[in-house]
């Protein structure tokens, strides 16, 4: 689609639920973020400060920040020693592939050229969390566009918010493959076509996670009707 620049978050939103994308990118309604989203944002802020300017770390009041600070020692103990000299932190990138434009940012790239993405979750993720396949391929291609180099690995660094928080990594085991790149392009094409066709159906209703994390629950008619039917 001419003029359309897709991002990690916009693609993920459309894949989660076409109607959620309409709220976020057509209506431009910020919605009401769920707690898990706010904890994730706070944790990212803390980790960014830790990696760039540790003296700037400041504890802020409130449950969300309390939860983020519970996770920070796990990152310091389990992830930080792996990083070595960090090459990038919150680095913006944009590239074009097969006529599609894509942009996002790298959470951090370690000294061994491993592209890493920080995630927070309340339960242990499965071995292959397909929700993050597209953004992680995008991050690898973004790293290539920035450096002209091939990434050594792509790693999801999960901080799991159980009673005793713990670290759970999921790694690709090497650079993304040509099959991954083809899957990525096909996904961008599908999303672009859906947006061009103004397909804003509530596709997240059958998903185990889309509605749970959606910031538009209170104003989403299909979701409210599904609750009434279930109740």
Backbone as JSON, one array per atom type, in Angstrom:
{
  "sequence": "XXXXXXXXXXXXXXXXXXXXXXXXXXXXXXXXXXXXXXXXXXXXXXXXXXXXXXXXXXXXXXXXXXXXXXXXXXXXXXXXXXXXXXXXXXXXXXXXXXXXXXXXXXXXXXXXXXXXXXXXXXXXXXXXXXXXXXXXXXXXXXXXXXXXXXXXXXXXXXXXXXXXXXXXXXXXXXXXXXXXXXXXXXXXXXXXXXXXXXXXXXXXXXXXXXXXXXXXXXXXXXXXXXXXXXX",
  "N": [[0.86, -1.2, 0.0], [0.69, 2.15, -0.95], [2.52, 4.64, 0.71], [2.09, 3.58, 3.24], [3.54, 2.82, 6.29], [4.51, 0.21, 8.09], [4.72, -1.01, 11.45], [6.31, -2.71, 14.2], [4.51, -2.78, 16.37], [2.07, -2.03, 15.15], [1.63, -4.05, 13.25], [1.51, -6.28, 14.96], [-0.76, -5.59, 16.43], [-2.76, -5.63, 14.45], [-2.68, -8.31, 13.71], [-3.48, -9.46, 16.09], [-6.1, -8.44, 16.45], [-8.34, -7.16, 14.14], [-10.21, -5.15, 14.6], [-9.23, -3.96, 16.9], [-7.0, -2.73, 15.83], [-8.27, -0.79, 14.28], [-9.38, 0.88, 16.27], [-6.95, 1.81, 17.39], [-5.38, 2.89, 15.27], [-6.95, 4.13, 13.32], [-9.13, 5.5, 14.58], [-7.49, 6.46, 16.51], [-7.47, 6.23, 19.29], [-6.26, 6.17, 22.52], [-7.09, 4.35, 24.41], [-7.52, 2.19, 27.31], [-4.9, 1.09, 28.87], [-4.03, -2.24, 29.84], [-3.05, -3.71, 33.0], [-0.81, -5.48, 32.69], [0.39, -4.49, 30.42], [1.22, -1.94, 31.22], [3.06, -2.61, 33.24], [4.97, -3.86, 31.68], [5.88, -1.68, 30.11], [6.95, -0.01, 32.12], [8.99, -1.68, 33.08], [10.63, -1.88, 30.82], [11.47, 0.8, 30.72], [13.01, 0.96, 33.06], [15.04, -0.92, 32.51], [16.21, 0.23, 30.25], [17.28, 2.56, 31.42], [19.09, 1.32, 33.17], [20.91, 0.21, 31.38], [21.92, 2.39, 30.0], [22.29, 4.65, 31.65], [22.86, 4.14, 34.67], [22.74, 5.69, 37.0], [20.5, 7.19, 36.72], [18.33, 5.74, 37.49], [15.28, 5.63, 39.08], [13.03, 5.05, 41.66], [9.59, 4.91, 41.35], [6.36, 5.69, 42.74], [3.6, 3.38, 43.28], [1.65, 0.5, 42.22], [2.27, -0.6, 39.69], [4.92, 0.19, 39.22], [6.1, -0.99, 41.42], [5.85, -3.67, 40.7], [7.47, -3.7, 38.41], [9.95, -3.16, 39.56], [10.28, -5.45, 41.0], [11.03, -7.19, 39.05], [13.41, -6.21, 38.05], [15.85, -7.03, 39.5], [16.02, -9.67, 38.59], [16.59, -9.35, 35.89], [19.08, -8.08, 36.17], [20.6, -10.09, 37.36], [20.41, -12.33, 35.65], [20.28, -11.65, 32.89], [21.87, -9.35, 32.32], [24.66, -10.12, 32.81], [25.16, -11.57, 30.48], [25.4, -9.83, 28.39], [27.69, -8.3, 27.78], [29.55, -5.8, 26.06], [27.23, -3.57, 25.19], [25.74, -2.95, 22.07], [23.55, -1.57, 20.92], [20.81, 0.26, 22.28], [17.41, 0.62, 22.56], [17.22, 1.36, 19.83], [16.18, 2.98, 16.96], [14.94, 1.82, 13.81], [14.44, 1.61, 10.25], [13.32, 0.02, 7.31], [13.02, -1.1, 3.87], [11.33, -3.7, 2.23], [10.66, -5.8, -0.36], [8.9, -3.89, -1.41], [7.46, -3.08, 0.8], [7.29, -1.02, 3.67], [8.84, -0.82, 6.82], [9.12, -0.29, 10.29], [10.65, -0.03, 13.52], [12.05, -0.57, 16.76], [15.11, -1.59, 18.27], [15.31, -3.35, 21.25], [17.69, -4.06, 22.69], [21.0, -4.83, 21.61], [23.42, -7.21, 22.07], [26.98, -7.56, 22.88], [27.82, -9.66, 21.35], [26.47, -9.57, 19.01], [23.86, -10.48, 19.24], [20.53, -10.15, 18.77], [18.15, -8.87, 20.89], [15.11, -9.02, 22.76], [13.07, -7.66, 25.21], [10.65, -9.08, 27.31], [7.76, -9.11, 29.41], [5.8, -11.24, 31.41], [3.03, -13.01, 32.89], [3.01, -15.69, 33.08], [4.76, -18.74, 32.28], [6.08, -18.73, 29.03], [5.27, -20.53, 25.98], [7.37, -22.84, 24.06], [7.61, -21.9, 21.46], [6.59, -19.01, 20.8], [4.37, -17.79, 18.8], [3.29, -15.27, 18.53], [5.33, -13.47, 18.61], [6.98, -13.97, 16.5], [6.99, -12.53, 14.02], [7.73, -9.78, 14.83], [10.32, -10.36, 15.85], [11.71, -11.36, 13.64], [11.6, -9.04, 12.16], [13.18, -7.36, 13.79], [15.68, -8.59, 13.49], [16.13, -8.15, 10.74], [16.11, -5.4, 10.83], [18.42, -4.91, 12.31], [20.29, -5.84, 10.44], [19.88, -3.93, 8.44], [20.83, -1.65, 9.68], [23.52, -2.2, 10.16], [24.68, -3.75, 8.16], [25.49, -6.25, 8.72], [25.13, -9.73, 9.71], [22.94, -10.97, 12.12], [23.83, -12.76, 15.13], [22.11, -14.27, 16.64], [18.67, -14.43, 17.7], [16.87, -13.4, 20.41], [14.38, -13.82, 22.85], [14.0, -12.31, 25.84], [12.44, -13.24, 28.5], [10.91, -12.02, 31.42], [9.41, -13.41, 34.04], [6.48, -12.94, 35.8], [5.8, -14.32, 38.35], [5.07, -15.41, 41.75], [7.62, -15.67, 42.84], [9.72, -14.06, 40.87], [11.2, -14.99, 37.68], [13.65, -15.8, 35.13], [13.25, -16.53, 31.67], [14.47, -17.55, 28.8], [14.0, -17.5, 25.21], [15.41, -18.59, 22.33], [16.32, -18.19, 18.88], [18.29, -19.76, 17.87], [20.16, -19.07, 16.03], [20.86, -17.03, 13.07], [18.01, -15.46, 11.44], [16.16, -17.29, 9.0], [15.9, -17.79, 5.37], [13.36, -18.75, 4.9], [12.05, -17.67, 7.12], [12.2, -14.96, 6.44], [10.64, -14.9, 4.12], [8.18, -15.59, 5.25], [7.81, -13.35, 6.87], [7.57, -11.27, 4.93], [5.27, -12.16, 3.6], [3.44, -11.89, 5.67], [3.44, -9.09, 6.1], [2.37, -8.36, 3.64], [-0.2, -9.51, 3.8], [-1.3, -8.09, 5.98], [-1.17, -5.47, 5.0], [-2.92, -5.63, 2.78], [-5.32, -6.23, 4.11], [-5.7, -3.88, 5.59], [-5.92, -2.03, 3.51], [-8.28, -2.91, 2.39], [-10.01, -2.19, 4.32], [-10.67, -3.94, 6.37], [-11.9, -4.45, 9.29], [-12.8, -6.3, 11.14], [-13.82, -7.92, 14.23], [-11.57, -9.8, 14.96], [-10.16, -10.77, 17.11], [-11.74, -12.02, 18.99], [-11.79, -14.81, 19.17], [-9.33, -15.4, 20.14], [-6.91, -16.49, 22.58], [-5.56, -14.52, 23.96], [-5.83, -11.92, 22.87], [-8.14, -10.31, 23.54], [-7.83, -10.22, 26.29], [-5.65, -8.56, 26.75], [-6.38, -6.26, 25.54], [-6.79, -2.75, 25.16], [-9.26, -1.67, 24.69], [-11.5, -2.85, 25.7], [-13.71, -1.91, 27.22], [-15.17, -0.33, 25.47], [-15.68, -1.81, 23.26], [-18.03, -3.13, 21.28], [-18.54, -5.79, 20.16], [-17.0, -7.35, 21.94], [-18.2, -6.83, 24.42], [-20.75, -7.86, 23.93], [-20.1, -10.54, 23.58], [-19.35, -11.19, 26.16], [-21.78, -10.93, 27.48], [-23.24, -13.0, 26.29], [-21.71, -15.17, 27.1], [-22.08, -14.98, 29.81]],
  "CA": [[0.0, 0.0, 0.0], [1.51, 3.34, -1.06], [2.53, 5.53, 1.85], [1.9, 2.89, 4.51], [4.72, 2.33, 6.98], [4.1, -0.69, 9.15], [5.63, -1.09, 12.58], [6.17, -3.92, 15.0], [3.29, -2.72, 17.18], [0.87, -1.99, 14.32], [1.43, -5.38, 12.69], [1.07, -7.16, 16.05], [-2.14, -5.23, 16.76], [-3.66, -6.11, 13.4], [-2.74, -9.77, 13.79], [-4.27, -9.79, 17.28], [-7.52, -8.14, 16.21], [-8.48, -6.09, 13.16], [-10.97, -4.05, 15.19], [-8.31, -3.27, 17.8], [-6.18, -1.86, 14.97], [-9.1, 0.35, 13.91], [-9.39, 1.79, 17.42], [-5.63, 2.38, 17.65], [-4.71, 3.58, 14.16], [-7.9, 4.94, 12.57], [-9.73, 6.42, 15.56], [-6.36, 6.96, 17.31], [-7.89, 6.25, 20.68], [-5.23, 5.49, 23.33], [-7.7, 3.28, 25.19], [-7.15, 2.03, 28.71], [-3.94, -0.02, 28.89], [-4.15, -3.22, 30.92], [-1.93, -3.68, 33.95], [0.38, -6.16, 32.2], [1.03, -3.59, 29.46], [1.89, -0.87, 31.97], [4.22, -3.19, 33.89], [5.97, -4.05, 30.64], [6.45, -0.38, 29.76], [7.78, 0.43, 33.24], [10.18, -2.52, 33.13], [11.49, -1.44, 29.72], [12.08, 2.07, 31.11], [14.05, 0.67, 34.05], [16.16, -1.6, 31.85], [16.89, 1.22, 29.42], [18.1, 3.37, 32.33], [20.17, 0.47, 33.68], [21.9, -0.03, 30.32], [22.47, 3.63, 29.45], [22.68, 5.59, 32.7], [22.35, 3.53, 35.92], [22.49, 6.7, 38.04], [19.19, 7.81, 36.51], [17.28, 4.87, 38.0], [14.5, 6.24, 40.16], [11.83, 4.29, 42.0], [8.38, 5.71, 41.36], [5.32, 5.03, 43.55], [2.49, 2.72, 42.62], [1.72, -0.94, 42.04], [2.94, -0.93, 38.43], [6.37, 0.34, 39.4], [6.52, -2.03, 42.36], [5.99, -4.9, 39.92], [8.65, -3.56, 37.56], [11.15, -3.27, 40.4], [10.44, -6.87, 41.39], [11.64, -7.89, 37.92], [14.73, -5.67, 37.72], [16.96, -7.87, 39.97], [16.12, -10.85, 37.74], [17.33, -8.91, 34.7], [20.47, -7.81, 36.55], [21.3, -11.33, 37.7], [20.34, -13.36, 34.61], [20.48, -11.16, 31.52], [22.97, -8.39, 32.24], [25.99, -10.73, 32.63], [25.3, -12.14, 29.14], [25.37, -8.83, 27.34], [28.99, -7.74, 27.39], [29.45, -4.4, 25.64], [25.97, -3.46, 24.44], [25.9, -2.14, 20.86], [22.39, -0.7, 20.73], [19.72, 0.26, 23.25], [16.26, 1.38, 22.05], [17.66, 1.92, 18.55], [15.15, 3.03, 15.91], [15.35, 1.43, 12.47], [13.41, 1.51, 9.22], [13.83, -0.55, 6.07], [12.05, -1.48, 2.85], [11.51, -5.07, 1.75], [9.63, -6.21, -1.35], [7.92, -2.82, -1.57], [6.81, -2.76, 2.08], [8.13, -0.26, 4.6], [8.67, -1.35, 8.17], [9.97, 0.38, 11.26], [10.48, -0.37, 14.92], [13.3, -0.26, 17.45], [15.76, -2.71, 18.94], [15.43, -3.17, 22.7], [19.14, -4.01, 22.87], [21.83, -5.8, 20.9], [24.58, -7.41, 22.95], [28.3, -7.47, 22.27], [28.01, -10.79, 20.43], [25.52, -9.36, 17.9], [22.59, -11.17, 19.45], [19.41, -9.21, 18.83], [17.39, -9.32, 22.05], [13.88, -8.28, 23.02], [12.63, -7.88, 26.58], [9.22, -9.31, 27.48], [7.28, -9.46, 30.74], [4.61, -12.08, 31.31], [2.62, -13.56, 34.19], [3.12, -17.15, 33.05], [5.85, -19.2, 31.42], [5.68, -18.83, 27.62], [5.55, -21.78, 25.28], [8.68, -22.88, 23.42], [7.58, -21.14, 20.21], [5.51, -18.05, 20.93], [4.19, -17.27, 17.45], [2.95, -13.86, 18.55], [6.53, -12.63, 18.49], [7.83, -14.37, 15.38], [7.12, -11.43, 13.07], [8.61, -8.7, 15.31], [11.71, -10.77, 16.02], [12.31, -11.35, 12.31], [11.77, -7.63, 11.83], [14.35, -6.83, 14.52], [16.89, -9.11, 12.85], [16.31, -7.42, 9.48], [16.46, -4.04, 11.2], [19.85, -4.95, 12.65], [21.02, -5.95, 9.18], [19.79, -2.66, 7.73], [21.65, -0.67, 10.39], [24.94, -2.54, 10.26], [25.2, -4.53, 7.04], [25.97, -7.5, 9.27], [24.12, -10.74, 10.03], [22.81, -11.21, 13.56], [24.28, -14.08, 15.6], [20.96, -14.98, 17.21], [17.54, -13.59, 18.08], [16.52, -13.94, 21.72], [13.35, -13.21, 23.68], [14.34, -12.37, 27.26], [11.21, -13.14, 29.29], [10.9, -11.91, 32.87], [8.11, -14.01, 34.36], [5.97, -12.3, 37.02], [5.17, -15.2, 39.33], [5.33, -14.98, 43.12], [9.07, -15.45, 42.79], [9.98, -13.84, 39.44], [12.35, -15.71, 37.14], [14.04, -15.52, 33.74], [12.98, -17.63, 30.76], [14.84, -17.12, 27.44], [13.69, -18.29, 24.03], [16.34, -18.17, 21.3], [16.09, -18.78, 17.56], [19.36, -20.72, 17.6], [20.99, -18.58, 14.93], [20.23, -15.97, 12.28], [16.73, -15.81, 10.83], [16.37, -18.0, 7.74], [15.17, -17.28, 4.21], [11.95, -19.08, 5.12], [11.54, -16.65, 8.04], [12.05, -13.7, 5.71], [9.47, -15.07, 3.25], [7.02, -15.53, 6.14], [7.7, -11.95, 7.27], [7.04, -10.51, 3.79], [3.88, -12.59, 3.38], [2.64, -11.3, 6.74], [3.26, -7.67, 5.78], [1.46, -8.27, 2.51], [-1.55, -9.79, 4.28], [-1.75, -6.97, 6.81], [-1.37, -4.31, 4.12], [-4.14, -5.86, 2.01], [-6.45, -6.11, 5.02], [-5.9, -2.46, 5.91], [-6.39, -1.38, 2.29], [-9.68, -3.32, 2.2], [-10.75, -1.73, 5.5], [-11.15, -5.12, 7.1], [-11.77, -4.15, 10.71], [-13.62, -7.25, 11.88], [-13.31, -8.24, 15.59], [-10.95, -11.13, 14.83], [-9.53, -11.2, 18.36], [-12.68, -12.67, 19.91], [-11.46, -16.22, 19.35], [-7.94, -15.53, 20.58], [-6.78, -16.66, 24.03], [-4.88, -13.41, 24.62], [-6.06, -10.6, 22.28], [-9.1, -9.54, 24.33], [-7.35, -10.05, 27.66], [-4.7, -7.46, 26.83], [-6.88, -5.16, 24.71], [-7.14, -1.54, 25.92], [-10.56, -1.15, 24.25], [-12.55, -3.76, 26.18], [-14.89, -1.21, 27.73], [-15.92, 0.31, 24.4], [-15.78, -2.73, 22.13], [-19.34, -3.76, 21.28], [-18.48, -7.26, 20.01], [-16.47, -7.98, 23.15], [-19.23, -6.73, 25.45], [-21.82, -8.81, 23.59], [-19.61, -11.9, 23.83], [-19.41, -11.39, 27.61], [-23.18, -11.1, 27.86], [-23.63, -14.33, 25.86], [-21.02, -16.14, 27.95], [-22.61, -14.89, 31.16]],
  "C": [[0.89, 1.24, 0.0], [1.38, 4.21, 0.18], [2.38, 4.86, 3.19], [3.25, 2.42, 5.05], [4.24, 1.49, 8.15], [5.15, -0.7, 10.25], [5.4, -2.4, 13.31], [4.84, -3.91, 15.75], [2.04, -2.72, 16.31], [0.57, -3.34, 13.69], [0.9, -6.33, 13.76], [-0.37, -6.87, 16.41], [-3.1, -5.77, 15.72], [-3.79, -7.63, 13.44], [-3.55, -10.22, 15.0], [-5.77, -9.6, 17.0], [-7.63, -6.96, 15.25], [-9.23, -4.89, 13.74], [-10.1, -3.27, 16.18], [-7.42, -2.31, 17.01], [-6.97, -0.62, 14.58], [-9.17, 1.37, 15.05], [-8.06, 2.54, 17.54], [-5.13, 3.28, 16.53], [-5.65, 4.36, 13.24], [-8.54, 5.97, 13.49], [-8.64, 7.12, 16.37], [-6.76, 7.19, 18.77], [-6.83, 5.52, 21.52], [-5.79, 4.35, 24.17], [-7.24, 3.29, 26.64], [-6.21, 0.83, 28.82], [-4.17, -0.94, 30.07], [-2.9, -3.18, 31.8], [-0.66, -4.31, 33.38], [1.13, -5.3, 31.18], [1.82, -2.51, 30.18], [3.13, -1.39, 32.69], [5.34, -3.41, 32.87], [6.66, -2.76, 30.26], [7.39, 0.11, 30.85], [9.08, -0.37, 33.31], [11.15, -2.15, 32.02], [12.2, -0.12, 30.08], [13.23, 1.84, 32.1], [15.27, 0.04, 33.39], [16.93, -0.63, 30.96], [17.8, 2.11, 30.28], [19.31, 2.58, 32.84], [21.28, 0.34, 32.65], [22.58, 1.25, 29.83], [22.97, 4.59, 30.52], [22.15, 5.09, 34.04], [22.04, 4.55, 37.02], [21.13, 7.35, 37.89], [18.04, 6.95, 37.01], [16.58, 5.53, 39.18], [13.26, 5.38, 40.41], [10.64, 5.24, 42.06], [7.3, 4.96, 42.13], [4.28, 4.35, 42.7], [2.75, 1.25, 42.36], [2.49, -1.32, 40.78], [4.45, -0.87, 38.59], [6.91, -0.65, 40.43], [6.75, -3.35, 41.63], [7.23, -4.85, 39.03], [9.93, -3.71, 38.37], [11.34, -4.68, 40.93], [11.19, -7.63, 40.29], [13.08, -7.44, 37.65], [15.88, -6.53, 38.25], [17.13, -9.15, 39.14], [16.9, -10.51, 36.47], [18.81, -8.71, 35.04], [21.26, -9.1, 36.78], [21.42, -12.27, 36.51], [20.69, -12.86, 33.21], [21.72, -10.29, 31.4], [24.35, -9.04, 32.07], [26.22, -11.31, 31.23], [25.63, -11.09, 28.08], [26.73, -8.35, 26.87], [28.84, -6.26, 27.08], [28.24, -4.26, 24.72], [26.16, -2.51, 23.25], [24.77, -1.13, 20.7], [21.43, -0.85, 21.89], [18.62, 1.16, 22.7], [16.62, 2.1, 20.74], [16.57, 1.83, 17.5], [15.74, 2.55, 14.59], [14.15, 1.49, 11.53], [14.05, 0.91, 7.97], [12.67, -0.85, 5.13], [12.37, -2.89, 2.38], [10.35, -5.44, 0.85], [8.51, -5.17, -1.48], [7.16, -2.44, -0.32], [7.8, -2.02, 2.98], [7.79, -0.65, 6.03], [9.62, -0.62, 9.1], [9.66, -0.1, 12.67], [11.75, 0.07, 15.64], [13.81, -1.53, 18.13], [15.8, -2.43, 20.43], [16.9, -3.06, 23.08], [19.79, -5.11, 22.05], [23.1, -5.97, 21.71], [25.89, -7.41, 22.16], [28.62, -8.61, 21.33], [27.06, -10.74, 19.24], [24.29, -10.23, 18.0], [21.51, -10.12, 19.66], [18.44, -9.71, 19.9], [16.19, -8.41, 22.28], [13.38, -8.66, 24.4], [11.12, -8.03, 26.63], [8.92, -9.57, 28.96], [5.99, -10.25, 30.57], [4.29, -12.65, 32.69], [2.69, -15.08, 34.22], [4.22, -17.55, 32.08], [5.36, -19.33, 29.98], [5.97, -20.21, 27.06], [6.88, -21.71, 24.56], [8.74, -22.07, 22.13], [6.38, -20.2, 20.26], [5.32, -17.34, 19.6], [3.8, -15.8, 17.42], [4.16, -12.98, 18.25], [7.43, -13.03, 17.34], [8.06, -13.21, 14.4], [8.0, -10.3, 13.62], [10.06, -9.12, 15.46], [12.42, -10.89, 14.67], [12.56, -9.91, 11.88], [12.98, -7.02, 12.52], [15.66, -7.32, 13.89], [17.17, -8.36, 11.54], [16.65, -5.95, 9.74], [17.92, -3.93, 11.57], [20.7, -5.02, 11.39], [21.02, -4.62, 8.43], [20.67, -1.58, 8.37], [23.14, -0.92, 10.21], [25.52, -3.17, 9.0], [25.74, -5.87, 7.47], [24.8, -8.46, 9.49], [24.11, -10.98, 11.53], [23.3, -12.62, 13.93], [23.11, -14.92, 16.09], [19.87, -13.95, 17.47], [16.95, -14.19, 19.35], [15.38, -13.11, 22.35], [13.76, -13.41, 25.13], [13.08, -12.15, 28.08], [11.54, -13.0, 30.77], [9.51, -12.32, 33.31], [7.67, -13.53, 35.74], [5.18, -13.27, 37.9], [5.51, -14.68, 40.73], [6.82, -14.74, 43.33], [9.44, -15.28, 41.32], [11.22, -14.62, 38.98], [12.53, -15.38, 35.66], [13.8, -16.75, 32.89], [13.31, -17.18, 29.33], [14.3, -18.06, 26.37], [14.55, -17.74, 22.89], [16.02, -18.87, 19.98], [17.13, -19.83, 17.23], [20.25, -20.32, 16.45], [20.28, -17.48, 14.18], [18.88, -16.42, 11.73], [17.0, -16.36, 9.43], [15.64, -17.31, 6.58], [13.69, -17.59, 4.32], [11.3, -18.08, 6.06], [11.27, -15.34, 7.31], [10.84, -13.77, 4.79], [8.18, -14.99, 4.06], [6.74, -14.08, 6.56], [7.07, -11.12, 6.16], [5.58, -10.87, 3.54], [2.96, -12.0, 4.44], [2.4, -9.82, 6.48], [2.28, -7.48, 4.63], [0.01, -8.5, 2.96], [-2.12, -8.65, 5.1], [-2.05, -5.76, 5.94], [-2.66, -4.45, 3.31], [-5.38, -5.71, 2.89], [-6.77, -4.66, 5.35], [-6.46, -1.72, 4.7], [-7.86, -1.69, 2.03], [-10.58, -2.87, 3.34], [-11.44, -2.89, 6.22], [-10.88, -4.89, 8.58], [-12.69, -5.05, 11.54], [-13.0, -7.56, 13.25], [-12.69, -9.64, 15.63], [-10.32, -11.62, 16.13], [-10.44, -11.96, 19.29], [-12.36, -14.14, 20.15], [-10.06, -16.47, 19.86], [-7.86, -15.7, 22.09], [-6.14, -15.46, 24.73], [-5.31, -12.03, 24.11], [-7.0, -9.75, 23.13], [-8.59, -9.27, 25.75], [-6.42, -8.85, 27.8], [-5.18, -6.22, 26.08], [-7.25, -3.93, 25.55], [-8.51, -0.98, 25.58], [-11.72, -2.03, 24.7], [-13.84, -3.02, 26.51], [-15.76, -0.62, 26.62], [-16.11, -0.57, 23.17], [-17.12, -3.47, 22.19], [-19.3, -5.27, 21.13], [-17.97, -7.96, 21.27], [-17.53, -7.96, 24.25], [-20.38, -7.71, 25.19], [-21.37, -10.26, 23.86], [-19.61, -12.2, 25.32], [-20.84, -11.65, 28.05], [-23.65, -12.52, 27.48], [-23.0, -15.39, 26.76], [-21.59, -16.15, 29.35], [-24.03, -15.38, 31.26]]
}
